[in-house]
Amino acid sequence: SRSGVAVQLDQMLFDGFFTSSEVNRFHHAQLVRYYETLEAAEQIALEAARAYIDVVRFRELVRLATDNYVEHKITSDQIAERTNAGVGRRVDLEQSIGRLALAESNLLTELSNLHDVSQRYLRLMGELPPEKLPELPEGMKLPNVPATLKEALEMAVQVSPEFNAVIENGFASKEFLAGRKAAYYPRLGFQARQSWDRNLDGQRGNSRDTFLGFRLDYNIYRGGADKARIEQGEAQVVQSADLLEKSCRDIRQQLTIAYNDVGRITEQLTYLDQHRLSTEKAKEAYRQQFEIGQRTLLDLLDTQNEFFEANRAYSRARHDQILAQARVLGGIGILVASMEARRPDMPSEDDVGQKRKGIDPKETCPPVAAPMMVVDKAKEVAAVPQRPRIQELPPTQTPTNGAARPGAPAAPGAPVAPAR
């Protein structure tokens, strides 16, 4: 019988840079997953901020709808008392009942919206919103919002997790291509082998064999498999470049829209606040004039509805402004850090070995944005041809003797005065 044991050592000395390319590729793939984790955290933080803002927003809208309902209810009850006493018109009562029903419908709509956003808050936070949430003050400014759009865009291409993940994916694709090209290089290795045998090849007795040497392998033909893998790697490099361009355009679009929303809503709040205050004054004046018969009930109800809609528009815009700031921070990739919500065990970029070599984010994604259109209001008004002034006509008075006023058509059957 034959028996034996052998120990062999193989050490690769050169493999066409395949191993080093694979090490680099997996390092960049690790960074891709790291930035994808950061991007997921930014998206969750933005959704959490949106849920919080929506709960506060719709609680305020429910309060406004409740006040609107109370005003319509009181007005409707007063009109009903007048009608039942015989000093009011039935049509006024019907109008007030119809507007009261609309106010109730608006209240139910806001309650339904509050229920929906509260359920979304529960899904994201894992608990129902507290009965008392801290109110968001008017003119609230979130920290770290850049002063200019250009500064925001430049910051985004530097720190955006989404953009950095695409950059690292491009590096990984290049390393994959370099690893596939290793098949065109020879492979050089060192071998050391020691064997001990008994009755080897039918010869009785013990034997020992020692081998030290270099081994060179070079593949001549593999059926086109190496060429196909190289073409695959080249396609991945082209695809990663396209993804980088797409990511740049997406970031610029989202960030530009969010930043312009902050400025637009900030300016819009001034006009909405003025509309709200003016409507409130008009509502009180209409109510006083309605009491003395100078305004119709329809005028009063229309003014009440306009006041309610003005308050709703102002409340929505005020909360949208804060949400737009959160969208800006999320688009840059610093929302989690600005809200001080970063996990303590989350490694930093230095911890994961981020070096950013071989690419300039400013050249890859220049901070270009479409300009905000500005309308010269004074110029547009001045371009309109001057119109004649509206003159107030004296109130029409009906003659006491029943004759028609000058220039008015005569009533059927009435005598016609001779022309002079």
C-alpha positions as CSV (number, residue, x, y, z in Angstrom):
1,S,0.0,0.0,0.0
2,R,1.1,3.6,-0.7
3,S,0.9,6.5,1.8
4,G,2.2,10.0,1.8
5,V,1.8,13.6,2.8
6,A,2.7,16.9,1.1
7,V,2.8,20.6,2.0
8,Q,2.6,23.2,-0.8
9,L,3.0,27.0,-0.7
10,D,1.8,29.2,-3.5
11,Q,2.5,32.9,-3.5
12,M,1.2,35.2,-6.3
13,L,3.8,37.7,-7.4
14,F,2.0,39.3,-10.3
15,D,-1.5,38.9,-11.7
16,G,-1.9,41.8,-14.0
17,F,-3.0,44.1,-11.2
18,F,-6.2,42.1,-10.8
19,T,-6.0,41.8,-7.0
20,S,-5.2,45.5,-6.4
21,S,-8.0,46.5,-8.7
22,E,-10.5,44.3,-6.8
23,V,-9.3,45.7,-3.5
24,N,-9.9,49.3,-4.7
25,R,-13.2,48.3,-6.3
26,F,-14.6,46.9,-3.1
27,H,-13.3,49.9,-1.2
28,H,-15.2,52.2,-3.5
29,A,-18.3,49.9,-3.3
30,Q,-18.1,50.2,0.5
31,L,-18.1,54.0,0.2
32,V,-21.1,53.8,-2.2
33,R,-23.1,51.9,0.5
34,Y,-21.9,54.4,3.1
35,Y,-23.2,57.4,1.2
36,E,-26.4,55.6,0.3
37,T,-26.9,55.2,4.0
38,L,-26.4,58.9,4.6
39,E,-28.8,59.7,1.8
40,A,-31.4,57.4,3.2
41,A,-31.0,59.2,6.6
42,E,-31.4,62.6,4.9
43,Q,-34.6,61.4,3.2
44,I,-36.1,60.1,6.4
45,A,-35.2,63.3,8.2
46,L,-36.9,65.3,5.6
47,E,-40.0,63.1,5.8
48,A,-40.0,63.4,9.5
49,A,-39.8,67.2,9.3
50,R,-42.6,67.2,6.8
51,A,-44.8,65.1,9.1
52,Y,-44.1,67.4,12.0
53,I,-44.8,70.5,10.0
54,D,-48.0,69.1,8.6
55,V,-49.4,68.1,12.0
56,V,-48.8,71.6,13.3
57,R,-50.1,73.1,10.1
58,F,-53.4,71.2,10.0
59,R,-54.0,71.7,13.7
60,E,-53.9,75.4,13.0
61,L,-56.2,75.0,9.9
62,V,-58.7,73.0,12.1
63,R,-58.7,75.9,14.5
64,L,-59.3,78.4,11.7
65,A,-62.1,76.2,10.2
66,T,-63.7,75.9,13.7
67,D,-63.7,79.7,14.1
68,N,-65.2,80.1,10.6
69,Y,-67.9,77.6,11.5
70,V,-68.7,79.4,14.7
71,E,-69.0,82.8,12.8
72,H,-71.4,81.2,10.3
73,K,-73.4,79.5,13.0
74,I,-73.9,82.8,14.9
75,T,-74.8,84.7,11.8
76,S,-77.3,82.0,10.7
77,D,-78.9,81.9,14.1
78,Q,-79.4,85.7,14.0
79,I,-80.9,85.6,10.5
80,A,-83.2,82.8,11.7
81,E,-84.4,84.9,14.6
82,R,-85.1,87.8,12.3
83,T,-87.0,85.7,9.8
84,N,-89.1,84.0,12.5
85,A,-89.9,87.5,13.9
86,G,-91.1,88.6,10.5
87,V,-88.4,91.3,10.0
88,G,-86.1,89.2,7.8
89,R,-86.3,87.7,4.3
90,R,-86.5,84.0,3.7
91,V,-83.9,84.1,1.0
92,D,-81.4,85.5,3.6
93,L,-82.0,82.5,5.8
94,E,-81.5,80.1,2.9
95,Q,-78.2,81.8,2.0
96,S,-77.0,81.6,5.6
97,I,-77.9,78.0,5.9
98,G,-76.1,77.2,2.7
99,R,-72.9,79.0,3.8
100,L,-73.2,77.3,7.2
101,A,-73.2,73.9,5.5
102,L,-70.1,74.9,3.5
103,A,-68.3,75.9,6.7
104,E,-69.1,72.5,8.2
105,S,-67.8,70.8,5.1
106,N,-64.6,72.8,5.3
107,L,-64.2,71.8,9.0
108,L,-64.7,68.1,8.1
109,T,-62.1,68.4,5.3
110,E,-59.5,69.9,7.7
111,L,-60.2,67.2,10.3
112,S,-59.8,64.5,7.7
113,N,-56.5,66.1,6.6
114,L,-55.3,66.2,10.2
115,H,-56.1,62.6,10.7
116,D,-54.1,61.6,7.6
117,V,-51.0,63.5,8.5
118,S,-51.2,62.2,12.1
119,Q,-51.2,58.7,10.7
120,R,-48.2,59.5,8.6
121,Y,-46.5,60.9,11.7
122,L,-47.2,57.6,13.5
123,R,-45.7,55.6,10.6
124,L,-42.5,57.7,10.6
125,M,-42.0,58.3,14.3
126,G,-43.5,55.1,15.7
127,E,-45.8,57.1,18.1
128,L,-48.8,59.4,17.8
129,P,-48.1,63.1,17.8
130,P,-48.3,64.6,21.3
131,E,-51.4,66.7,22.1
132,K,-49.2,69.7,22.5
133,L,-46.6,70.2,19.8
134,P,-44.3,73.2,20.0
135,E,-45.6,75.8,17.5
136,L,-43.5,77.0,14.7
137,P,-42.9,80.7,15.1
138,E,-43.6,83.1,12.3
139,G,-40.5,84.0,10.3
140,M,-38.7,80.9,11.6
141,K,-35.3,80.3,10.0
142,L,-33.6,76.9,10.2
143,P,-29.8,76.9,10.9
144,N,-27.1,76.5,8.2
145,V,-29.3,77.6,5.2
146,P,-26.8,79.2,2.8
147,A,-27.1,82.9,2.0
148,T,-27.1,82.5,-1.7
149,L,-28.2,79.9,-4.3
150,K,-24.7,79.6,-5.7
151,E,-23.3,78.9,-2.3
152,A,-25.9,76.2,-1.8
153,L,-25.1,74.6,-5.1
154,E,-21.4,74.6,-4.4
155,M,-21.9,73.1,-1.0
156,A,-24.2,70.4,-2.4
157,V,-21.6,69.0,-4.9
158,Q,-19.1,68.9,-2.0
159,V,-21.1,67.2,0.7
160,S,-24.2,65.7,-0.9
161,P,-24.4,62.0,-0.1
162,E,-26.3,61.3,-3.3
163,F,-23.6,63.0,-5.5
164,N,-20.7,61.4,-3.6
165,A,-22.3,57.9,-3.9
166,V,-22.5,58.3,-7.7
167,I,-18.8,59.5,-7.8
168,E,-17.7,56.5,-5.8
169,N,-19.7,54.3,-8.1
170,G,-17.8,55.7,-11.1
171,F,-14.5,54.9,-9.4
172,A,-15.7,51.4,-8.7
173,S,-16.6,50.9,-12.4
174,K,-13.1,52.0,-13.5
175,E,-11.5,49.6,-11.1
176,F,-13.8,46.8,-12.4
177,L,-12.6,47.6,-16.0
178,A,-8.9,47.6,-14.8
179,G,-9.5,44.2,-13.2
180,R,-10.9,42.7,-16.4
181,K,-7.9,43.9,-18.4
182,A,-5.7,41.8,-16.1
183,A,-6.6,38.7,-18.2
184,Y,-4.2,40.0,-21.0
185,Y,-1.2,39.9,-18.6
186,P,0.8,36.9,-17.6
187,R,0.6,35.5,-14.1
188,L,3.8,34.9,-12.2
189,G,3.9,32.9,-9.0
190,F,6.3,31.3,-6.5
191,Q,5.8,27.7,-5.4
192,A,7.4,25.7,-2.6
193,R,6.5,22.0,-2.2
194,Q,7.7,19.4,0.2
195,S,6.3,15.8,0.1
196,W,7.0,12.6,2.1
197,D,5.9,9.3,0.6
198,R,6.1,5.5,1.3
199,N,6.1,2.9,-1.5
200,L,5.8,5.6,-4.2
201,D,5.3,4.3,-7.7
202,G,5.4,0.7,-6.5
203,Q,8.9,1.1,-5.1
204,R,9.2,-0.2,-1.5
205,G,10.7,2.3,1.0
206,N,10.4,5.9,2.0
207,S,11.1,8.9,-0.3
208,R,11.1,12.6,0.0
209,D,10.7,15.3,-2.6
210,T,11.5,19.1,-2.4
211,F,10.6,21.7,-5.0
212,L,11.2,25.4,-5.1
213,G,10.5,27.5,-8.3
214,F,8.6,30.2,-10.2
215,R,5.6,29.5,-12.3
216,L,4.6,31.7,-15.3
217,D,1.2,31.3,-16.8
218,Y,-0.1,33.1,-19.9
219,N,-3.5,32.5,-21.4
220,I,-3.5,32.5,-25.2
221,Y,-7.2,32.0,-26.0
222,R,-10.3,31.8,-23.8
223,G,-13.1,31.8,-26.4
224,G,-13.7,35.6,-26.3
225,A,-14.6,35.6,-22.6
226,D,-11.9,38.2,-21.7
227,K,-12.9,40.5,-24.5
228,A,-16.6,40.3,-23.4
229,R,-15.7,41.1,-19.8
230,I,-13.7,44.2,-20.9
231,E,-16.7,45.4,-23.0
232,Q,-18.9,44.9,-20.0
233,G,-16.5,47.0,-17.9
234,E,-16.4,49.8,-20.5
235,A,-20.2,49.8,-20.6
236,Q,-20.3,50.2,-16.8
237,V,-17.9,53.2,-17.0
238,V,-20.1,54.9,-19.6
239,Q,-23.2,54.2,-17.5
240,S,-21.6,55.6,-14.3
241,A,-20.7,58.8,-16.2
242,D,-24.3,59.1,-17.4
243,L,-25.5,58.6,-13.8
244,L,-23.1,61.3,-12.6
245,E,-24.6,63.7,-15.1
246,K,-28.1,62.8,-14.1
247,S,-27.4,63.1,-10.4
248,C,-25.9,66.6,-11.0
249,R,-28.9,67.8,-12.9
250,D,-31.3,66.3,-10.4
251,I,-29.5,68.0,-7.4
252,R,-29.4,71.3,-9.2
253,Q,-33.1,71.2,-10.1
254,Q,-34.3,70.1,-6.7
255,L,-32.1,72.5,-4.8
256,T,-32.8,75.4,-7.1
257,I,-36.5,75.0,-6.8
258,A,-36.4,74.6,-3.0
259,Y,-34.2,77.6,-2.6
260,N,-36.3,79.8,-4.8
261,D,-39.4,78.6,-2.9
262,V,-37.8,80.0,0.3
263,G,-37.4,83.4,-1.3
264,R,-40.7,83.4,-3.1
265,I,-42.8,82.4,-0.1
266,T,-40.9,84.9,2.1
267,E,-42.0,87.7,-0.2
268,Q,-45.4,86.2,-0.6
269,L,-46.0,86.2,3.1
270,T,-45.9,90.0,3.2
271,Y,-48.7,90.2,0.7
272,L,-50.7,87.4,2.3
273,D,-50.4,89.0,5.7
274,Q,-51.6,92.3,4.3
275,H,-54.5,90.5,2.6
276,R,-55.4,88.8,5.8
277,L,-55.4,92.1,7.9
278,S,-57.3,94.0,5.2
279,T,-59.9,91.3,4.9
280,E,-60.4,91.3,8.7
281,K,-61.0,95.0,8.7
282,A,-63.4,94.8,5.8
283,K,-65.3,91.9,7.5
284,E,-65.8,94.0,10.7
285,A,-66.9,97.0,8.6
286,Y,-69.3,94.9,6.5
287,R,-70.8,93.5,9.7
288,Q,-71.5,96.9,11.1
289,Q,-73.0,98.1,7.8
290,F,-75.1,95.0,7.6
291,E,-76.6,95.7,11.0
292,I,-77.8,99.1,9.7
293,G,-79.0,97.8,6.4
294,Q,-76.2,99.2,4.1
295,R,-74.8,95.8,3.2
296,T,-76.6,92.6,2.1
297,L,-76.2,89.3,3.8
298,L,-74.4,88.0,0.7
299,D,-71.8,90.7,1.1
300,L,-71.3,89.7,4.7
301,L,-71.0,86.0,4.0
302,D,-68.6,86.5,1.1
303,T,-66.4,88.6,3.3
304,Q,-66.4,86.0,6.0
305,N,-65.4,83.3,3.5
306,E,-62.7,85.6,2.1
307,F,-61.3,86.2,5.6
308,F,-61.2,82.4,6.2
309,E,-59.5,81.7,2.9
310,A,-57.0,84.5,3.6
311,N,-56.1,83.0,6.9
312,R,-55.7,79.5,5.4
313,A,-53.5,80.8,2.6
314,Y,-51.3,82.6,5.1
315,S,-51.0,79.6,7.4
316,R,-50.1,77.3,4.5
317,A,-47.5,79.7,3.2
318,R,-45.9,80.2,6.6
319,H,-45.5,76.4,7.1
320,D,-44.4,75.9,3.5
321,Q,-41.6,78.4,4.0
322,I,-40.2,76.3,6.9
323,L,-40.6,73.1,4.8
324,A,-38.8,74.7,1.9
325,Q,-35.8,75.5,4.2
326,A,-35.8,71.9,5.3
327,R,-35.8,70.8,1.6
328,V,-32.8,73.1,0.9
329,L,-30.9,71.5,3.8
330,G,-31.9,68.0,2.6
331,G,-30.9,68.8,-1.0
332,I,-27.5,69.8,0.2
333,G,-27.2,66.8,2.5
334,I,-26.9,68.6,5.9
335,L,-30.4,68.3,7.3
336,V,-29.5,65.6,9.8
337,A,-26.5,67.5,11.0
338,S,-28.4,70.8,11.2
339,M,-31.1,69.1,13.3
340,E,-28.4,67.5,15.5
341,A,-30.0,64.1,14.8
342,R,-26.9,62.3,13.6
343,R,-26.4,58.9,15.2
344,P,-23.4,58.8,17.6
345,D,-22.1,55.5,16.2
346,M,-22.2,56.7,12.6
347,P,-18.6,56.8,11.2
348,S,-17.3,59.9,9.6
349,E,-15.9,60.2,6.0
350,D,-12.3,60.0,7.4
351,D,-13.2,56.9,9.3
352,V,-14.3,55.1,6.1
353,G,-11.3,56.3,4.1
354,Q,-12.9,58.9,1.8
355,K,-10.1,60.7,-0.1
356,R,-11.8,62.2,-3.2
357,K,-8.9,61.8,-5.6
358,G,-9.1,62.3,-9.3
359,I,-12.2,64.4,-9.6
360,D,-13.2,68.0,-9.0
361,P,-16.9,68.3,-8.0
362,K,-17.1,72.0,-9.2
363,E,-15.9,71.0,-12.7
364,T,-18.1,67.8,-12.7
365,C,-21.2,69.7,-11.6
366,P,-20.9,73.5,-12.1
367,P,-23.3,75.6,-10.0
368,V,-25.5,76.7,-12.8
369,A,-29.2,77.6,-12.2
370,A,-32.0,79.1,-14.2
371,P,-32.5,82.8,-13.2
372,M,-35.6,83.7,-11.3
373,M,-38.0,85.7,-13.5
374,V,-38.7,89.2,-12.2
375,V,-41.6,91.3,-13.4
376,D,-41.2,95.1,-13.4
377,K,-44.6,96.0,-12.0
378,A,-44.2,99.7,-12.3
379,K,-43.2,99.4,-16.0
380,E,-46.2,97.1,-16.7
381,V,-48.6,99.5,-15.1
382,A,-47.1,102.5,-17.0
383,A,-47.4,100.6,-20.3
384,V,-51.2,100.4,-20.0
385,P,-53.0,103.3,-21.8
386,Q,-54.4,105.9,-19.4
387,R,-58.0,105.2,-18.7
388,P,-60.7,107.8,-18.0
389,R,-61.4,108.3,-14.3
390,I,-64.5,106.8,-12.9
391,Q,-66.8,109.5,-11.8
392,E,-69.4,109.0,-9.2
393,L,-73.0,109.6,-10.5
394,P,-75.5,111.3,-8.2
395,P,-78.1,108.9,-6.7
396,T,-81.1,108.4,-8.9
397,Q,-84.2,110.1,-7.4
398,T,-87.7,109.2,-8.4
399,P,-89.9,112.2,-8.8
400,T,-92.7,112.4,-6.3
401,N,-95.3,113.1,-9.0
402,G,-94.6,109.7,-10.7
403,A,-93.0,111.3,-13.8
404,A,-90.0,109.5,-15.2
405,R,-86.5,111.0,-14.8
406,P,-85.0,112.8,-17.8
407,G,-83.7,110.4,-20.4
408,A,-85.5,107.3,-19.0
409,P,-88.1,105.5,-21.1
410,A,-91.7,106.2,-20.2
411,A,-93.8,103.5,-18.6
412,P,-96.3,101.8,-20.7
413,G,-99.5,103.8,-20.9
414,A,-98.0,107.0,-19.4
415,P,-98.5,110.2,-21.2
416,V,-95.5,111.5,-23.2
417,A,-94.5,115.1,-22.5
418,P,-94.2,117.2,-25.7
419,A,-90.8,118.0,-26.9
420,R,-89.5,121.5,-26.4
